[in-house]
Amino acid sequence: MTLTVLFCVDPLHPRRVDPHFSREAAAVRDHYGEIALLDHEALRRGDVEGAARAVPSDLGALWYRGWMLTGDEYAAVAALLKQRGTVLLTHPDDYRRAHELPGWHDTFAGLTPHSVWRPLAPGQDPGDLNELGELVRPLNGGPGVVKDYVKSRKHEWEEACFVPDVKNLVQLHGIAAKMVALQDDHLAGGLVVREYEPYDGEGEARVWWVDGEPALIGPHPDSPDVEPDPALDAVAPAVRALGCRFITTDLARRTDGEWRVVEVGDGQVSDLPSTVDAMDLYAHLPVPD
């Protein structure tokens, strides 16, 4: 069988791959793989049929590589493609479990900062002070960070991410509300409050896992020139316990020297740093029988 990958289409040139993923598509083609195109903008509008219009029927099994999808969007695409004889190799349940923090947090307990969460719709108030107090009760007092189930506003660190003391509920509410407002319609799932941990500032490692094994260890896209060497002995069992075929773990070294899991993500929507050869990843993606 042939490696087949579903990429996002270029919004300006509907027969081309989105420029952000063009080098990955070229690598697949250069090694005799096949590609198909998904219209991400149509999908964001809720037009699943239109988004998948260019995907041929009966492609068999394929991987997705493209922009982030919500769990519902991914499930809708998977259902439509299945009707047409094409199966995404990552099941929708596995996609959501790796993509959203509530799906993976407990599996990585002890390896990642302790977190609590509550569902919120875009634009919804984070909760009154009593509700927030109950939410953060399991956390230690002191600094924390707020984010949604997938993303933080780390580039607006002081106004919409970092909380000097999570038990200061007025302060927590203000920063969480700012995060929700900035995320706008892109708020994913709800509110997460995490205990803050100090890292050494040397950059993060992004580890790509395929079927429970580390396929590629490289830098995070925010620090593409870093050559990290993270300790994975404790992380590997958690990855296998999560049970997802293709995921990433972002790791940073805490100031006490311990490597910590900062984020887990679905490998289909994790960004590949520009300094990494695409085939160093794609060579490890299983081709279905």
C-alpha positions as CSV (number, residue, x, y, z in Angstrom):
1,M,0.0,0.0,0.0
2,T,1.0,3.6,-0.5
3,L,1.4,6.3,2.2
4,T,-1.5,8.7,1.6
5,V,-1.7,12.1,3.4
6,L,-4.6,14.5,3.6
7,F,-3.2,18.1,3.5
8,C,-4.9,21.4,3.8
9,V,-5.5,23.2,0.5
10,D,-4.0,26.6,-0.4
11,P,-7.0,29.0,0.0
12,L,-5.8,31.1,-3.0
13,H,-4.9,28.1,-5.3
14,P,-7.4,25.3,-4.7
15,R,-5.3,22.7,-6.5
16,R,-2.3,23.3,-4.4
17,V,-1.3,22.4,-0.8
18,D,-1.3,25.2,1.7
19,P,2.2,26.8,1.5
20,H,2.8,26.0,5.2
21,F,2.7,22.3,4.4
22,S,4.1,22.4,0.9
23,R,7.6,21.0,1.8
24,E,5.9,18.1,3.7
25,A,3.7,17.3,0.7
26,A,6.8,17.5,-1.6
27,A,8.5,15.0,0.7
28,V,5.5,12.6,0.5
29,R,5.4,12.9,-3.3
30,D,9.2,12.5,-3.7
31,H,8.9,9.2,-1.9
32,Y,6.0,7.9,-4.0
33,G,3.3,8.7,-1.6
34,E,-0.1,10.2,-2.6
35,I,-1.8,13.4,-1.3
36,A,-5.4,14.6,-1.1
37,L,-6.6,18.1,-0.2
38,L,-9.0,19.3,2.5
39,D,-10.5,22.8,2.4
40,H,-9.9,24.0,6.0
41,E,-11.7,27.3,5.5
42,A,-14.8,25.6,4.3
43,L,-14.6,23.3,7.3
44,R,-14.4,26.3,9.6
45,R,-17.6,27.6,8.0
46,G,-19.3,24.3,8.9
47,D,-19.4,23.1,5.3
48,V,-18.0,19.6,5.7
49,E,-19.2,18.5,2.2
50,G,-17.4,21.4,0.6
51,A,-14.3,20.9,2.7
52,A,-14.0,17.3,1.4
53,R,-15.2,17.9,-2.1
54,A,-11.7,17.4,-3.6
55,V,-11.0,14.2,-1.7
56,P,-11.4,11.2,-4.0
57,S,-13.6,8.3,-2.9
58,D,-12.2,4.9,-1.8
59,L,-8.7,6.2,-0.9
60,G,-8.4,3.6,1.8
61,A,-6.6,4.7,4.9
62,L,-4.8,8.0,5.3
63,W,-3.2,10.4,7.7
64,Y,-4.2,14.0,8.1
65,R,-1.5,16.7,8.3
66,G,-2.8,20.3,8.5
67,W,-4.2,23.1,10.6
68,M,-5.8,22.3,13.9
69,L,-9.3,21.1,13.8
70,T,-11.7,21.0,16.7
71,G,-12.7,17.6,18.0
72,D,-16.2,18.0,16.4
73,E,-14.7,19.1,13.0
74,Y,-12.3,16.2,12.9
75,A,-15.2,13.8,13.8
76,A,-17.3,15.3,11.0
77,V,-14.6,14.9,8.4
78,A,-13.9,11.3,9.6
79,A,-17.6,10.4,9.3
80,L,-18.0,11.8,5.8
81,L,-14.8,10.2,4.5
82,K,-15.8,6.9,6.0
83,Q,-19.0,7.0,4.0
84,R,-16.9,7.4,0.9
85,G,-14.5,4.5,1.6
86,T,-11.7,6.5,3.2
87,V,-10.6,6.1,6.8
88,L,-8.5,8.4,8.9
89,L,-5.9,6.4,10.6
90,T,-6.3,8.4,13.9
91,H,-9.8,7.7,15.2
92,P,-11.8,10.8,16.3
93,D,-11.8,9.7,19.9
94,D,-8.0,9.4,19.9
95,Y,-7.7,12.8,18.2
96,R,-9.7,14.5,20.9
97,R,-7.9,12.6,23.7
98,A,-4.5,13.8,22.5
99,H,-5.6,17.2,21.3
100,E,-7.4,18.5,24.4
101,L,-5.8,18.6,27.8
102,P,-8.6,16.9,29.7
103,G,-8.1,13.9,27.5
104,W,-4.4,13.4,28.4
105,H,-3.8,15.2,31.7
106,D,-4.5,12.3,34.1
107,T,-2.5,9.8,32.1
108,F,0.5,12.1,32.5
109,A,-0.1,12.8,36.2
110,G,3.2,13.4,37.9
111,L,4.9,14.3,34.6
112,T,3.1,17.5,33.9
113,P,1.9,20.5,36.0
114,H,-1.2,19.7,38.0
115,S,-4.3,21.2,36.3
116,V,-8.0,21.7,36.7
117,W,-10.5,22.7,34.1
118,R,-14.2,23.5,33.3
119,P,-16.1,23.6,30.0
120,L,-16.8,27.1,28.6
121,A,-18.4,28.3,25.4
122,P,-16.7,31.1,23.5
123,G,-17.4,34.4,25.1
124,Q,-18.8,32.8,28.3
125,D,-17.7,34.2,31.7
126,P,-15.1,32.0,33.4
127,G,-17.4,31.8,36.5
128,D,-18.2,33.7,39.6
129,L,-15.7,33.7,42.4
130,N,-17.3,30.8,44.3
131,E,-17.2,28.7,41.2
132,L,-13.6,29.6,40.5
133,G,-12.7,28.9,44.2
134,E,-14.1,25.4,43.9
135,L,-12.3,24.9,40.6
136,V,-8.9,25.7,41.9
137,R,-9.3,24.0,45.3
138,P,-7.1,21.0,44.3
139,L,-4.3,23.3,43.3
140,N,-1.5,24.6,45.4
141,G,-1.5,28.3,46.1
142,G,1.0,30.4,44.2
143,P,1.5,31.1,40.5
144,G,-0.3,29.4,37.7
145,V,-1.3,29.8,34.1
146,V,-4.6,29.9,32.3
147,K,-5.4,28.5,28.9
148,D,-8.1,26.8,26.9
149,Y,-8.1,23.0,26.3
150,V,-5.6,23.4,23.5
151,K,-3.9,26.8,23.5
152,S,-2.6,29.5,25.8
153,R,-2.1,33.2,25.2
154,K,1.5,33.0,26.1
155,H,2.4,36.0,23.9
156,E,0.1,38.0,26.1
157,W,1.7,36.5,29.2
158,E,0.9,39.1,31.9
159,E,-2.6,40.0,30.8
160,A,-4.1,36.7,29.6
161,C,-1.9,33.8,30.7
162,F,0.2,34.1,34.0
163,V,-1.6,34.3,37.3
164,P,0.7,35.4,40.2
165,D,-1.6,33.5,42.7
166,V,-4.3,31.2,41.6
167,K,-6.0,31.6,45.0
168,N,-6.5,35.3,44.4
169,L,-9.8,34.7,42.8
170,V,-10.5,38.3,41.6
171,Q,-7.1,38.3,39.8
172,L,-7.7,34.8,38.4
173,H,-11.1,35.8,37.1
174,G,-9.7,38.9,35.4
175,I,-6.9,37.1,33.6
176,A,-9.1,34.1,32.6
177,A,-11.8,36.5,31.2
178,K,-9.1,38.2,29.2
179,M,-7.9,34.9,27.8
180,V,-11.5,33.9,26.9
181,A,-12.0,37.3,25.2
182,L,-8.8,37.1,23.1
183,Q,-9.5,33.5,22.1
184,D,-12.9,34.7,20.9
185,D,-14.6,32.1,18.6
186,H,-11.4,30.0,18.7
187,L,-11.8,29.1,22.4
188,A,-11.3,25.4,22.5
189,G,-13.3,23.4,25.1
190,G,-13.1,25.6,28.1
191,L,-10.9,27.0,30.8
192,V,-7.8,25.3,32.2
193,V,-5.8,26.5,35.2
194,R,-2.4,24.9,35.6
195,E,0.2,25.2,38.4
196,Y,3.2,27.2,37.2
197,E,6.6,25.6,37.0
198,P,9.9,27.5,36.3
199,Y,11.9,26.1,33.4
200,D,15.5,26.7,32.4
201,G,14.8,28.8,29.4
202,E,16.9,26.7,27.0
203,G,14.0,25.9,24.8
204,E,11.6,22.9,24.5
205,A,11.9,19.6,22.8
206,R,9.1,18.2,20.6
207,V,9.0,14.4,20.5
208,W,6.9,12.7,17.9
209,W,5.6,9.3,18.9
210,V,4.2,6.7,16.5
211,D,2.5,3.6,17.9
212,G,4.0,4.3,21.3
213,E,7.6,4.7,20.2
214,P,9.6,8.0,19.8
215,A,10.0,8.4,16.0
216,L,11.6,11.8,16.0
217,I,13.2,14.0,18.7
218,G,13.6,17.6,17.7
219,P,13.1,21.2,18.7
220,H,9.9,23.0,19.4
221,P,8.9,25.4,16.5
222,D,9.4,28.3,18.9
223,S,13.1,27.4,19.3
224,P,13.9,25.6,16.0
225,D,17.7,25.8,16.4
226,V,17.8,24.0,19.7
227,E,19.1,20.5,19.8
228,P,17.4,19.0,22.8
229,D,18.1,15.7,24.5
230,P,15.2,15.0,26.8
231,A,14.9,12.1,29.2
232,L,12.0,9.9,28.0
233,D,12.1,6.9,30.3
234,A,9.2,8.2,32.4
235,V,7.3,9.6,29.5
236,A,7.2,6.6,27.2
237,P,4.9,4.5,29.5
238,A,2.4,7.3,29.7
239,V,2.4,7.8,25.9
240,R,1.7,4.1,25.5
241,A,-1.0,4.2,28.2
242,L,-2.7,7.0,26.3
243,G,-3.2,4.6,23.4
244,C,-3.1,7.1,20.5
245,R,-1.2,6.2,17.3
246,F,0.4,9.5,16.4
247,I,1.1,12.2,19.0
248,T,3.6,14.8,20.2
249,T,4.9,15.7,23.6
250,D,6.5,19.0,24.2
251,L,9.0,18.8,27.1
252,A,11.0,21.5,29.0
253,R,13.6,21.1,31.6
254,R,12.6,22.5,35.0
255,T,15.1,24.6,36.9
256,D,15.8,21.6,39.2
257,G,16.9,19.6,36.1
258,E,13.8,17.4,35.6
259,W,12.2,17.2,32.2
260,R,8.5,18.0,32.3
261,V,5.7,17.4,29.8
262,V,4.4,20.9,28.9
263,E,1.9,19.8,26.3
264,V,0.6,16.8,24.5
265,G,-0.8,17.1,21.0
266,D,-2.2,15.0,18.1
267,G,0.7,14.5,15.7
268,Q,-1.5,15.3,12.7
269,V,-1.9,19.0,13.7
270,S,1.5,19.6,15.5
271,D,3.7,22.0,13.7
272,L,7.0,20.6,12.3
273,P,9.9,23.0,12.8
274,S,11.4,24.4,9.6
275,T,14.9,23.0,10.7
276,V,13.6,19.4,10.6
277,D,13.7,17.3,7.5
278,A,10.1,16.3,6.8
279,M,11.1,12.7,5.8
280,D,12.7,12.2,9.3
281,L,9.0,12.2,10.4
282,Y,7.2,10.8,7.4
283,A,9.5,7.8,7.1
284,H,8.1,6.5,10.4
285,L,4.4,6.9,9.5
286,P,3.0,3.4,9.0
287,V,1.6,2.5,5.6
288,P,-1.6,0.5,6.0
289,D,-1.6,-3.1,4.8
